[in-house]
Amino acid sequence: MAELSFEVQDENQATPRLSATDQGPFEETKKSTAKKVPPTEDQPEQLREVAEPESVMDRQMDLLVNRLVGLINDKRKKLKEKGKKYKKQEEELSNYQIKESEALEREKEEWEKYKLSCIQVDSTDIIELNIGGTHTVTTSRSTLTKYHTSFLASTFSSYNKLPTYKGKIFIDRDGEPFYKMIYYLRTGLMPILTSKAQEQAFRDELDYWQIPLGQSEIENESEAANQFDQQWCASTLHLDNESRTIVKQGPNHGIVFLKVPLTEANPFVSFKVTISTPARMKSNLFIGLVDRSEYSPEHLVSTYWKDSPSSHYWDVWNRKLISTDSKGTQVGTTLNYGCLCEVMETELGILYNAVNRTVSFYKNSINQGVAFKNVRTGLHPALDLWFTNGTVEILNERKPNVKTFL
């Protein structure tokens, strides 16, 4: 039987305990059911034993919490990036809308200015003339250019520089007949002529300035619209008696203008081109609009662009568009305009849209699309012929076909 021993803790109580040699299996069982946890400095010895199942659960919970926090942070980061992206797109869209609105406002202002220019006479359109030193006439440029095909109209083109005397444009003609011609241009009525000498002087003045008498402007321009201008035809080209057909024989190129410019009232002209001997180079024909007042007759045979100022041409066989400024410098070139032109007989046309201020070309009644923009009214149709032998005839079509080249 095991021997009992006692330890006295105080005066009133004693606690029995087994000796070290008699603890037996009780101590072994205790050691097998507890796990020793590494002690910390502030942890009492008796609290250092922890049940293992509780420790595993804590670690799993920590891992789960950390994973959830990571997922939430990743989601927040992605949402923040998307927010920045959407904000940037919103700013870009807002800037685009602002630019489009500003561009629309500019177009609206330009259109309003254009409409005003069509119905108002600008102060720069008022002209003071000194006729022969005896008569002073104040009139408008539109009156002087009423008959677009006349010598008077070409003289008073806005781009012509005329001599001045004491601040007025000087015209070295007799004052009285010129004054009566201005009255006729303003009213369309015959002035009062008190003698045959006055009547003859008046008619001579009209003849000098190429003003038709007893013929309306519309009738005169309708007839002239289907004619080449003999005064603006290169010496290398030949006109028929009716000035409707150009004949070219020889390698040297030449330019010819039509009598009447393209305007809102006269927007379209077409030609039939027949080439029997093409040019050695691919450029057989240039067709377009030019400011005739910038030209001089010697320019009609020049091969330099500097002698083709203020022009808008289509090089038909090369499918190239070319524009020049008032000095003849090329300011714009577009390639691959229009459909291929492989045959030597074709119909070509020029259409001017006075509202949109655009120029389009036609080939065999098919619209090739807008070629030039911001083109002012009053430019003359022009042909620059480079083929060796062939003809160009003005057709009677006054309106283009509605087909579109795709």
TORLUM-334949 format. One record per atom (N, C-alpha, C, O, CB): x, y, z. Coordinates in steps of 0.02 Angstrom, whole numbers, plus 50000, padded with zeros to 5 digits. Glycine has a CB too. Layout:
BEGIN
XYZ
...
***
This chain:
BEGIN
500434994050000
500005000050000
500445006150000
500945006550035
499525000150061
500235010749961
500655016749954
500645020750018
500155020950056
500415021249897
501215023750028
501295027650088
501075034650079
501305037850031
502005027650111
500625037450121
500375044250116
500835048850153
501125047150205
499665044650144
500895054850125
501285060050158
500895066450158
500465067250114
501965061050125
501015070850201
500645077250208
501125083050209
501685082750235
500205077350271
500855088650178
501225094950180
500785100050213
500205100750195
501445097350110
501055103450259
500645108350295
500705114950259
501255117650252
500865109050370
500125117750236
500125124250201
499985129850249
500265135350244
499615124350144
499545128650294
499435133650346
499205129950409
499255123750412
498895139150323
498975133550457
498805130450521
498195126050517
498155121250555
498705135650572
497715127450472
497065124150474
496965119050419
496495115150423
496535129250469
497395118650365
497255114350308
497885110850286
498425113750289
496955118450249
497815104550263
498355100750234
498105097150173
497535094850173
498655095650285
498505096650122
498305093550058
498705087250047
499315087550048
498405098449999
498365081450036
498745075350023
498995075149952
498675078049908
498315069150037
499535071949938
499785071049871
500185064749867
500455062349917
500195076949849
500215061949808
500605055949798
501335057749792
501525063049767
500375052049737
501735053149815
502455054349808
502655053149735
502275050349695
502875049749856
503255055249719
503485054749650
503515047549627
503445046049567
504165057949642
503625043049673
503705036049654
503045032449648
503005027049620
504135032449703
502495035549677
501855032149677
501315035649635
500725034149643
501615031649747
501505040249589
500995043749547
500715039049495
500125039649478
501305049949512
501075034649470
500845029249427
500545031549361
500765036649333
500345025249463
500045028049336
499755029549269
499375036149266
499255038649211
499285024149249
499195038949320
498825045449319
499235050949286
498965054949247
498645047549391
499855051349300
500285056649270
500395055349197
500425060149159
500975056949306
500455049149174
500555047649104
499945049549062
500005052149007
500715040149094
499355048149092
498735050149056
498695057649047
498485060048995
498125047649094
498895061249097
498875068649094
499345071349041
499175076049005
499055071749162
499925068349035
500415070648985
500175069148914
500325072948868
501095067448997
499805063648906
499605061748838
499015065748812
498895065848752
499425054448836
498635069148855
498035072848833
498135080248829
497665083948814
497455071448880
498715082648840
498855089848837
499445091148792
499905087048785
498975092848907
499425097048762
499985098948717
500325104948746
500015109848765
499725100448645
500985104448748
501375109948776
501435115448725
501635114248668
502075107448798
501275121548745
501325127448701
501945131248721
502065132148781
500695131948704
502335133448675
502935137248694
502745142948739
502295146848722
503315139848632
503075143648797
502885148848846
503095155648823
503575156448786
503195147448914
502725160648844
502905167648835
503085170448902
502925167548954
502345171848802
503425176148901
503675178948963
503115181049011
503185180249071
504105184848949
502555183648982
502005186049025
501455180949035
500925182749061
501725192348996
501565174849015
501045169649020
501215164949078
501775162349081
500975165548953
500755163949124
500885159449181
500985152449156
500745150549103
500305159649231
501345148549195
501515141749175
500905137449166
500875133349121
501965138649226
500395138549210
499805134349207
499365135649146
498935131449132
499405135249269
499455141449108
499045143049049
499385141248984
499145143048930
498865150349048
499945137848987
500325136548927
500095130348889
500345128848835
501055135848944
499645126848917
499385120848884
498705122548852
498245124648886
499305115048934
498655121648783
498055123448744
497825117348706
498235113348682
498205129348696
497175116648700
496895111048662
497035111848588
496905117248562
496145110348674
497285106948554
497485107448483
496895108748436
496995112648389
497835101048462
496305105748444
495745107248398
495585114748394
495445117248340
495125103448419
495595118248449
495455125448449
495975129248410
495795134048375
495405128148520
496605127548412
497145130948376
497065130048301
497165134948266
497825128148398
496885124448273
496775123148201
496205127348175
496245130248121
496635115648189
495665127748213
495085131748191
495265139148186
495055142548140
494505130848240
495665141548234
495875148548232
496275150048169
496185155148136
496275150448294
496735145448154
497145146648094
496725146548030
496825150647986
497705141248089
496255141948027
495815141647968
495395147947962
495285150647907
495365135447972
495145150348019
494755156548018
495175162447995
494945166647957
494455157948087
495795162748019
496255168147999
496375167947923
496365173047890
496925167548036
496495161847897
496605161147825
495995163447785
496065166947735
496785153947808
495405161447808
494795163247774
494685170847774
494495173847724
494195159747805
494805173847833
494715181147838
495205184747792
495025189547758
494815183447911
495835182447793
496335185647750
496155185047676
496245189747638
497025182447763
495895179147657
495705178247587
495125182747569
495125185847515
495505170947574
494625183347612
494065187747599
494285195047594
494055198747550
493535187047654
494725197147639
494985204047636
495355205247571
495285210547540
495465205347697
495755200147549
496115200847486
495635201547427
495735205747382
496575194947475
495105197247426
494615197647372
494265204347371
494155207247318
494105192047379
494085206847430
493745213347434
494195218947409
493975223347372
493515214847506
494825218747428
495305223847406
495405223647330
495435228847297
495975222947441
495455217447302
495525216747230
494915219547194
494975223047143
495625209347210
494325218047220
493705220547189
493675228147192
493485231347143
493085217547225
493875230947249
493885238247255
494365241347205
494225246447174
494075240247327
494955238147198
495455240747152
495195240647080
495295245547043
496095236647156
494865235147060
494595234646992
494035239746981
493995242846929
494325227546979
493605240547032
493065245447026
493345252547020
493085256646982
492595245047087
493875253947057
494195260447054
494495261746984
494435267246957
494735261147107
494815256646956
495105257246889
494555258246837
494625262346791
495515251046871
494005254546844
493445255446797
493145262446804
492965265546754
492905250146810
493105264846865
492845271646876
493285276746842
493025281446811
492805273146950
493945275946848
494405280646814
494315280246738
494315285346704
495135279146832
494245274046712
494155273146640
493515276446616
493515279946565
494145265746623
492955275346652
492325278246633
492345285946637
492055289446596
491755275546677
492695288446688
492755295746695
493145298746637
492975304046612
493095297446762
493685295146617
494085297446560
493665297446496
493695302146457
494705293146551
493285292046486
492855291646427
492325297146428
492155300046376
492515284746423
492065298446487
491565303746494
491865310546476
491545314646443
491275303946565
492485311746499
492825318046483
492965318646408
492875323946378
493475318646522
493185312946377
493315312946305
492675314346266
492675318146218
493615306246283
492125311146288
491495312246254
491265319446262
491005322446215
490955307546281
491365322146321
491165329146333
491585333846290
491315338546261
491255330946408
492245332546285
492675336746243
492485336146170
492475341146133
493415334846252
492315330046147
492105329046078
491465332846063
491395335946010
492005321546064
490985332546111
490355336046101
490475343646098
490155347146059
489855334346157
490925346046139
491085353246139
491395355246072
491205360346043
491565354946196
491865351146047
492185352645983
491675352445926
491675356745882
492755347745968
491245347345927
490735346845874
490255352845877
490055355445825
490345340345881
490085354845937
489635360545945
489975366945919
489655371045886
489435361446019
490615367745935
490985373645911
491035373545835
490955378745802
491675374045942
491175367645806
491225367045733
490555368645701
490525371945649
491465359945713
490015366345732
489345367745705
489185375145708
488885377945662
488815363745744
489395378345762
489285385545768
489685389445715
489435394245686
489485387945838
490305387145703
490705390445651
490375389645582
490345394445543
491415387645649
490145383545567
489815382445503
489185386745497
489035389445444
489645375045494
488825387345552
488225391445552
488395398745539
488055402145500
487845390745619
488915401245572
489125408145561
489345409345489
489165414345458
489695409945609
489735404445461
489955405145392
489355405145344
489345408945296
490435399445373
488865400845359
488275400645316
487875407145320
487635409645269
487825394645337
487815409845380
487465416245388
487825421845350
487505426045318
487405418145462
488485421745354
488875426845318
488775426045242
488705430945206
489625426245335
488765419745220
488675418545149
487985420845126
487925423845073
488765411145133
487465419545167
486795421745148
486755429345145
486455432145100
486275419045199
487075432645194
487075439945193
487445442645132
487235447645102
487405442645256
487985439145113
488365441545055
487955440844991
488075444444942
489015437645048
487465436244992
487055435244932
486505440544926
486265441844871
486735428344934
486315443644981
485755448344978
485955455544993
485555460144986
485225446245026
486585456445014
486795463245029
487365465344983
487725461144957
487015463745102
487425471744974
487985474544936
488505476944986
488375481545025
487755480344889
489085473744985
489605475645032
489885482445012
489865484544954
490165470345033
490165485945062
490435492645049
491005492344999
491115497144962
490675495845114
491365486744998
491915486044949
491645485044879
492035485344831
492365480244969
490995483644871
490695482744805
490515489444773
490375489744713
490075478444811
490525494844812
490385501444785
491015504344752
491555504344782
490125506244841
490935506744691
491505509144651
491365516244628
490825517844604
491645504344590
491865520444635
491845527144608
492285527544547
492875525744549
492055532444661
492005530044493
492355530244429
492455537444405
492005541644412
491975526144376
493035538744377
493175545044343
493205543444269
493685540344245
493845548344368
492695545644232
492645543944161
492915549744119
492595554944112
491905542344141
493505548644091
493805553544046
493945560344076
494095565144040
493355554543988
493905560844143
494025567244176
493435572044173
493495577744197
494615570444145
492875569844144
492295574344138
491695572044178
491275576144197
492095574844065
491645565544191
491065562944227
491295558544286
491775554644280
490605559044179
490955559144341
491065554844398
490445550444408
489885552944412
491215558944463
490555543944412
490015539144418
490135534844480
490675532044489
489945534744354
489615534344523
489645529744580
489155524144567
488555525244558
489475533444648
489415518044565
489005512244549
489255506144588
489695506744630
489015510744472
488965500444574
489165494344609
489515489644560
489415489844500
488555490844641
489935485444588
490285480544547
489785475744514
489895473444458
490795476644588
489245474144549
488745469544520
488425472444458
488255468844412
488215467844572
488335479144456
488065482344396
488555481844338
488355480444282
487895489744410
489185483044353
489695482944300
489825475844274
490035474944218
490345485844326
489685470844315
489805463844295
489155460144281
489135454044283
490205460144349
488635463844267
487975460844255
488005455744198
487715450344204
487465466344238
488345457544144
488425452844088
489115449544096
489625452444078
488375456644018
489105443544123
489735440344143
490215439144085
490815438744096
489575433844176
489965438644025
490405437143968
490675443343936
491065442943888
490025433043916
490495449143960
490695455443928
491395457543948
491665455343998
490205461043945
491685461943907
492335464843922
492285469343983
492765469944021
492595468843862
491715472443993
491605476644052
491645472444116
491955474644165
490925480244047
491345466544116
491355462244175
492055459844191
492255459844249
490885456244165
492425457744140
493115455444152
493565461144175
494035460044213
493405452144089
493425467244152
493825473044172
493725474544246
494205476244281
493645479144130
493105473844269
492965475644339
492895469544384
492545469744435
492325479744341
493245464244366
493285458644412
493625460944476
494055465344474
493665452644379
493435457944531
493695460044596
494445459144602
494755461944647
493355456344652
494755455144556
495465453844562
495885458044514
496495457744514
495595446444550
495555462044473
495915466344427
496145472744461
495785475544502
495485468044366
496745474944445
497005481244471
496945486544416
497235485944362
497745480444494
496555491744430
496425496944382
496765503444404
496855504544464
495675497944372
496955507844356
497275514144375
496785518744411
496185518744397
497555517644312
497045522744456
496635527444494
496895534544485
497485535744471
496625525544569
496445539244493
496625546344489
496215550044542
495595550144539
496495549344417
496555553044590
496235556544645
495735552044683
495185554044700
495865562844619
495955545944694
495555541244734
495005537844697
494625533944727
495265544844791
494925538944632
494405535744592
494715531844536
495245533544511
493905541044564
494375526344517
494625522344460
494535526444396
493995528944382
494245515544455
495075526944359
495055531044299
494925526744237
495275521844225
495725534944290
494405528644198
494235525244136
494315530244079
493975535444078
493495522244139
494745528644034
494905533343980
494415532543922
494585530243868
495635532243954
493785534543936
493255534443886
492865540943890
492935544643938
492785528243895
492455542243838
492025548143840
491505547443895
491195542143902
491685549343771
491415552643934
490995552343993
490265551343979
489945547344012
491085558444032
489985554943931
489265554743919
489015547943895
488535545443924
489075560043868
489325544843844
489085538143823
489155532943878
488735528543885
489465535943761
489705533443917
489805528543971
489265529344024
489005524444051
490505529444003
489105535644040
488585536944090
487915534044068
487545531144108
488525544544103
487755534844003
487125532143977
487135524443977
486615521343986
487005534843905
487725521543967
487775514243970
487635511744041
487315506544050
488475511843946
487875515244091
487745513444161
486995513744175
486725509444209
488135518144209
486665518844148
485935519444156
485585513344126
485125510544155
485665526044124
485815511344067
485525505544033
485635499144074
485185494944078
485825504743963
486225498344104
486375492344144
485955492244208
485735486944230
487115492144162
485825498044237
485435498444299
484695496944287
484385493344327
485515505344331
484425499544233
483695499444224
483465494544170
482895492144171
483455506244206
483915492944123
483715488944066
483325492944013
483075490143965
483295483144089
483295499544024
482935503943978
483415508043936
483985509443956
482465508644018
483175509943878
483575514243834
483615521243865
483105523943887
483285514543762
484205524343866
484255531243890
483965536043839
483845534243782
484995533043905
483845542243861
483585547443815
484155549643769
484675552043792
483295553543855
484045548843705
484545550743655
484225555943609
483725554643577
484795544543613
484515561943607
484205567543572
484445568443501
484195572743465
484335573843610
484925564443480
485175565043411
485465558443389
485615554043429
485715570743406
485545557743323
485835551643296
486565550843318
486805545343326
485795551643220
486895556543327
487595556243350
487625553343420
488065549243435
487915563343349
487165555343464
487145552443531
486985545043529
487275541043566
486635556243575
486515543143486
486325536143481
486915531843456
487025526343481
485735535243433
487285534443407
487855530843381
488415530143433
488725524943440
488115534243318
488515535543470
489035535343523
488835530343577
489265526843603
489125542443555
488195529943594
487955525143644
488055518043620
488295513743658
487215526443660
487875516743556
487965509943529
488705508043525
488885502343537
487635509443460
489115512843507
489835511543503
490115509643572
490555505443578
490205517643474
489845513043624
490075511643692
489875504543712
490275500943743
489785516843742
489265502543696
489045495743710
489475490543673
489655485443702
488315494843691
489625491943610
490035487343570
490735486743600
491025481243602
490075489843497
491015492343623
491685492243650
491715487743712
492195483943721
491925499343667
491215488243755
491205484443817
490855477643810
490785474043859
490875488443872
490635476043748
490305469643733
489665468643772
489525463243798
490785463843747
489265474043776
488615473843809
488075472843756
488025476943711
488485480343851
487675467443760
487155466343710
486585471343717
486395473143773
486875459143715
486305473543663
485755478343663
485115474743641
485115471243591
485905484443616
484575475743680
483935472743661
483915465343673
483505461843642
483785474243590
484345462743717
484355455643731
484435454843807
484885457743837
484925451843692
484005450843837
484035450143909
484665446343930
484965442643891
483415446443936
484855447443992
485455444144018
485375436544016
485855433044000
485585446444090
484785434044033
484675426844035
484745423843965
485065418743956
483985425144064
484435427143916
484465424643847
485185424843822
485415420143789
484015428743801
485535430243838
486215430943815
486665425643846
487075422543811
486475437943832
486605424443912
487035419643945
486845412543927
487285408243924
486995420644020
486205411243914
485995404543895
486315402543829
486515396843819
485235404043890
486345407343783
486655406043718
487415405343726
487715400843696
486495411543669
487715409843766
488445409743774
488685403943816
489265401943810
488675416143804
488255401143858
488465395743902
488685389643863
489085385643888
487895393843949
488435388843803
488615383143761
489145384943710
489165382243655
488005380443725
489585389543728
490105391743681
490775392443717
490825394443774
489905398443649
491305390543680
491975392143701
492115399443687
491815402443642
492495387543667
492575402443724
492735409543716
493325410243668
493885408143684
492895412843784
493205413143610
493725413943560
494305418143586
494875416943568
493435417143497
494155423043629
494675427343656
495115423743707
495665425943722
494375433443687
494865418243734
495235414343783
495325407243759
495155402443793
494885414543852
495605406643700
495745400243669
496465400143646
496675404643609
495255398743610
496855395143666
497565394843649
497655394243574
497235391543538
497895388843684
498215396743551
498355396643479
498465389543453
498445388343393
498975400843463
498585384843497
498695377843477
498035374143466
498025368343444
499105374243530
497465377543481
496815374443473
496425378043419
496565383743403
496425374643539
495925374543391
495515377443337
494775376643354
494545371243372
495675374043268
494405382243348
493685382243361
493295381743296
493515384243244
493485388543399
492715378343299
492285378343240
491905385043237
491995389243280
491785372343243
491505385943186
491165392243174
490675394143230
490565400043243
490805392143109
490385389243262
489895390643315
490215390843384
489865391843434
489355385443314
490875390043387
491245390143451
490995384943500
490985386043560
491205397143482
490775379243473
490525373843516
490985367643516
490915363343559
489835371743493
491445367343469
491885361643463
492615363843457
492785368243417
491685357243403
493045360743497
493765361943494
494095356243456
493955350443468
494065362543566
494525358043409
494905353043371
495645353943388
495905359543385
494775353743294
495965348443407
496685348743424
497065344043378
496895338143371
496805346943498
497595346743348
498035342843304
498755344843319
498965350443304
497855343943228
499125340243349
499815341743366
499955340443439
499495339843479
499975348943349
500595340043457
500785338043525
500745343643576
500715342243636
501465335343524
500755349943555
500785355543602
500095356543635
499575356743602
501005361943567
500115357043701
499485357743739
499205364743731
499545369243707
499595356043814
498575365543752
498265372143751
497655372343797
497345367143810
498045374043680
497505378343823
496945379343869
496405383443835
496565388043797
497185382643934
495775381943850
495215385843825
494705386743881
494595382243921
494885382343762
494405392743884
493885394243934
493205394643899
493165395943839
494045400943971
492685393543937
492015394843912
491835402143924
492145405543965
491495390143947
491335404543888
491145411543893
490825413343959
490935418743986
490685413343837
490425408743985
490015410344044
490265406344104
490385400344098
489275408744031
490345409444162
490555405844223
489995401544250
489415402444232
490795410844276
490165397044295
489655393044329
489415396844391
489815399044432
489945386044349
488765397444397
488445401044452
487835397144474
487715391544450
488245408444431
487455399944520
486835396744542
486335396044485
485975391144480
486515400544600
486325401144441
485865401044383
486125396544327
485735394044287
485745408044357
486785395644324
487085391644272
487585386844304
488195388044301
487435396244218
487345381344335
487785377244377
488145371444343
488585368544373
487385374544432
487965369844280
488215363544251
488395364444178
488065368144141
487695358044258
488925361044158
489125360744087
489435353944075
489755351144120
489615366544068
489335351144015
489605344543999
489915344543930
489745348643887
489055339144004
490365339743919
490745339343857
490785332043833
490755327343873
491455342343865
490855331343768
491015324843738
491735325143714
491915329243672
490525322943680
492155320643740
492865320543724
493005314543680
492845308843698
493305320343789
493315315743621
493495310343575
494235311043559
494445316043530
493065310543510
494635306043578
495355306343569
495555301043518
495445295043528
495735305243636
495855303243463
496085298543412
496825296643423
497025291043409
495995301543342
497215301443448
497915300143465
498055302743535
498075308843545
498405303443413
498135298343583
498245300643652
498935303743661
499375303143618
498155294943701
499025306943718
499675309843734
500175304343751
499985298843771
499605314743793
500815305943742
501325300943758
501325299443834
501425293843855
502025303443736
501195304743873
501095303743944
500365302143955
499955302743910
501325309943985
500185300044017
499505297944030
499015303744036
498415302744028
499485293844094
499265309844049
498825315644056
498565317943989
498905321443951
499195321444091
497945315843973
497645317843910
497255324343915
497225328343868
497195312443884
496945325443975
496495331143981
496415333144054
496325328944098
495805329443950
496445339744066
496265342644130
495615346544121
495535350144072
496845347344158
495155345744167
494515349344164
494375352444232
494515349344283
493935344544143
494115358644233
493995361744297
493735368844292
493445370844241
494625361844337
493825372644347
493605379644351
494205384044367
494645382144406
493055380444404
494215390044338
494775394744348
494505401744358
493955403444336
495275394444289
494905405844391
494765412944396
495075416444335
495685417744333
495035416044464
494665417744286
494925420344222
495285427044230
495735428644192
494365421044172
495075431044280
495385437544289
496115437144310
496485442044305
494995441544340
496325431144336
497015430344357
497475428244298
498085428244305
497055425144412
497165426544242
497555424144185
497725429744136
497435435144138
497165418644148
498205428344094
498345432444036
498385427743976
498525421843985
499015436744045
498285430143915
498255425643856
498865421143849
498795415443827
498175429743794
499465423643866
500055419343857
500055413443905
500405408543893
500695423443868
499655413743959
499605408144005
499275402043973
499355396443997
499225410144067
498905403143919
498505397743890
498935392243857
498685386843842
498025400543839
499575393643845
500015388643816
500595386943862
501035383043844
500285391143749
500595389843921
501145388543968
501075381543998
500515379044007
501145393844024
501645378444013
501645371744043
501815372044117
501935366944148
502145367244007
501835378044146
502015378944216
501385380344258
500945384044238
502525384544225
501365377244317
500795378444362
500775385644386
500225388144400
500825373744421
501345388944391
501345395944414
500945400444367
500735405844387
502055398444420
500845398144305
500445402044257
499715399644255
499345401444210
500755401444187
499525395644305
498825393444311
498565395244381
498415390744421
498765385644298
498525401744396
498315403744463
497575402744476
497175402444429
498495411144475
497405402044540
496705401544562
496305396544519
495785398244490
496375408444559
496565390444516
496265385244473
496095379044513
496415377544564
496735383544415
495585375444489
495375369044520
495285364044462
494785364344426
494715369844562
495765359544454
495775354944396
495705347644418
495925345644472
496415355944355
495405343744373
495395336544378
495805333744320
495615334544262
494665333744378
496355330344335
496745326744285
496395320044275
496485315344313
497505325744308
495985319744222
495485314344216
495815307444211
495635302844248
495045315444156
496295306644166
496585300044154
497055297944211
497165291944221
496955299944088
497335302744247
497765301144304
497375300944370
497655299344422
498325306044310
496725302744368
496285302644427
496575306944484
496595304744542
496175295444452
496795312944467
497125317344516
496775324144517
496605326844465
497885318144500
496675326844578
496395333544587
496955338344607
497375336744649
495835333544640
496955344344577
497485349144591
497165356044599
496755358144558
498015349244534
497365359644653
497145366544665
497755371044669
498275369044694
496705367044730
497685377244644
498225382144649
497955388544681
497355390044676
498535383644580
498395392344713
498195398744742
498295404344691
498435402944632
498585400344806
498225410644712
498255416244666
498955417144636
499035420844587
498045422644701
499455413844664
500145414244638
500325408244595
500885407644571
500645415044695
499855403644587
499985397744547
500325392144586
500555387244556
500395399444488
500365392844652
500675387644693
500165382244709
499595383744729
500965390644758
500355375944700
499895370444716
499775370244791
500235369744831
500175363644691
499135370644810
498955370744881
498555364544900
498355363844958
498555377044896
498435360244853
498055354144870
498075349244812
497965350944755
497325355944886
498225342844829
498235337544779
497905331344809
498055329344865
498965335844757
497445328444771
497095322344793
497175317044740
497055318244681
496345323844807
497365310944761
497465305444714
496855300844713
496445300844760
498085301444733
496795297044659
496275291744653
495575294644657
495135291544688
496375286444706
495465300444627
494785303144624
494445300644561
494725300844507
494785310944626
493835298144569
493435296044512
493615289144488
494095286044511
493525300944455
493225286644441
493335279944414
493865280044359
494045285344334
492675277044387
494115274244342
494625273644291
494355275744223
493775274744207
494885266444288
494785278844185
494605281044117
495075277744068
495635279944058
494635289044110
494845272244038
495275268243994
495095269043920
495485267043877
495225261044014
494515271843906
494315272643836
494485279643813
494595284143854
493555271243827
494505280543748
494695287043719
494095291143697
494185296343665
495155285943660
493495288943715
492895292943702
492455292843764
492255287443787
492495290143640
492325298543791
491955298943855
491605305643861
491765310443825
492425297943914
491115305943905
490765312143920
490955314443990
490945310544037
489985311243914
491115320843996
491325323744059
490895329844076
490675333344031
492065325744057
490775331044140
490375336744160
490635339944223
490995336844262
489655334644171
490465346444234
490645350144294
490005352844325
489595355944292
491155356044277
489925351644390
489355354044427
489585358544484
490005356544525
488925348244454
489315364644487
489465369244541
488845370144585
488315372044562
489705376244514
488925368644650
488385369444699
488505376144735
488945376644778
488355363444750
488105381244717
488205387944744
488035388344818
488315392544854
487795392944706
487585384044842
487395384144913
487955381344956
488155384445006
486735380244924
488205375444937
488735372244975
489435374344954
489925372844987
488675364844970
489475377944898
490105380444870
490575374644856
491165374744873
490435385444919
490305369444823
490705363544806
490705362544731
490275364944695
490425357344842
491215358844708
491275357044637
491305349444632
491695346244667
491915360344604
490885346644589
490885339444576
490975338244501
490785342544461
490225336044602
491255332644484
491345330944413
490935324744395
490785320544437
492095329644398
490745324444332
490355318844306
490745315444250
491095318644211
489665321244280
490665308944246
490965305044191
490435300144167
490205295744204
491615301244214
490245300844103
489715296744074
489085296744117
488785291544130
489965289544064
488895302844138
488275304044177
488305301244248
487785300844281
487685301144141
488885299344272
488955296744340
489335301744382
489885303944364
489325289844339
489045303644438
489355308344484
489965305044517
489905299844548
488845310744538
490545308244510
491165305644539
491275307844611
491765305744643
491755307744497
490825311944637
490875314244706
491145321444710
491385324144661
491325309644745
491095324344770
491335331144781
492095331344773
492455327444805
491135333844851
492335335744730
493055336344718
493365342144756
493905341344785
493175337244643
493035347944757
493305353844789
492765357144833
492175357044816
493585358844737
492985360044889
492545363644934
492755370944940
493315372744923
492525360245004
492285375044966
492415382244977
492655385644913
493135389444913
492945383145032
492305384244858
492465387244793
491965392944781
491365391844782
492435381944736
492225398844770
491785404544760
491435404244693
491675400844647
492175411144767
490885407644687
490505407644625
490845412044573
491265416244589
489785410044638
490655411044510
490895415444456
491535413044423
491825416844384
491005422144483
491765406844436
492355404344402
492165401244336
491625398444328
492725399044447
492615401844287
492465399544219
492685392244209
493225390244231
492815404044168
492265388244175
492485381544156
493085381944109
493115386344066
491905377644122
493565377444118
494175377444078
494365370344060
494255365644098
494745380944116
494665369644001
494935363243977
495665364243959
495835368943923
494525360443917
496085359843984
496795359843966
496935353443927
496955348043957
497265360444030
497025353943861
497065348143817
497795346243805
498195350343783
496705349643750
497945339843820
498625337343811
498655331643759
499205329943736
498905334943877
498085328743741
498105323443691
498345326343624
498295332343613
497405320143682
498605322043581
498905324443518
498375326243467
498395331743438
499375319143489
497905321843455
497375323143406
496695321143436
496635315943469
497505319243340
496205325343424
495535323843449
495095330043451
495295335443429
495575320743517
494485329243479
494005334743482
493665334843550
493615329743585
493485334143425
493415340743568
492995341543628
492385345743607
492465351243581
493385344943687
491795343043619
491175346443599
490755347943660
490675343743705
490775342043548
490475354043663
490025355843717
489345352743704
489065353343650
489955363643724
489075349243755
488415346043749
487865350743772
488005355843804
488395339443789
487245349043755
486675353343772
486375352043841
485905355443861
486135352643720
486635347143876
486355345443941
486465351143990
487025353543999
486675338943969
485915353344022
485955358944069
485895356644141
485995360544188
485415364044054
485725350144150
485675347344218
486035340544218
485995336844170
484935346644241
486375339044273
486725332644276
486255326844291
485695327844313
487275332844329
486505320844278
486145314744297
486205313844372
486645316744404
486405308644259
485775309744400
485775308844473
486135302444494
486145300844554
485055308644499
486435298844448
486805292844467
487415294644508
487685300144502
487005288844405
487635289944550
488205291244594
488725285744585
488565279844583
487985291544668
489345287744579
489905282944574
490085280344642
490205284344688
490535286144539
490115273744651
490275270644716
490975267744712
491215264844761
489745265144735
***
